[in-house]
């Protein structure tokens, strides 16, 4: 049984979530995400609670409950000069941070240093902070899929989904990307995403990122698909954040914004035999 059947659709139905990651990362990211929701074809997003611009995006989420939003659980910070760390005091989760008190840049560093109890405390605190603010998340997912850095971390992620009665993003593709063995971590009853669509660096480097996105609508599989994007503007703020990091950098994020707010692409989506779905729809099925 594929995910479409588990959600009450026929086996051959092509379900699609168009999802914006990293809301809260910056003002630029927030403005672009909001415009993608209001004027574009993005129908879901998730917020990074530890980031400096969380407050702005959380206010938007509270005031605009019609837009599907989740919590982008965060344990890593990949940027060179722009840093953030846990929502808890460092003294409570010391294994999650580097010598300067910030999240590690890479999943390997996290895997090698983080204690499971610190991961659990911090991720739970991120959800609690969002709930205390008044947010009503539809799901939880993970920045850089760092919850997949180890099976133990993934079990924490799974347990938090149960604790808060929220769907979690489970994908064989994403597990393989971060080195987690799907067969050991996916349960038969899990609702998994059949296909995750996201840009990779070779498309960006060759100037074909938009071309890749254009083909996605034609390459959806039966079941649940998700397109993961990171909209922002190629402005000074994002250039400063993503310095020396062209992969998912400011230019890349501008392409994401431009493509998913394009009138032409809106029309293309309308003409496709695709059933748009949100995490909130999935949550209601739980």
Secondary structure, 3 states (H helix, E strand, C coil): CCHHHHCCCCCCCEEEEEEEEEECCCHHHHHHHHHHHHHCCCCEEEECCCCCCHHHHHHHHHHCCCCEEEEEECCECCCCCCCCCCCCCHHHCHHHECCCCCEECCHHHHHHHCCHHHHHHHHHHHHHHHHHHCCCCCEEEEHHHHHHCCHHHHHHHHHHHHHCCCEECCCHHHHHHHCCCHHHHCCCCCCCCCEEECCCHHHHHCCCHHHHHHHHHHHCCCEEEEEEECCCCCCHHHHHHCCCCCCCCHHHHHHHHHHHCCHHHHHHHHHCCCEECCHHHHHHHC
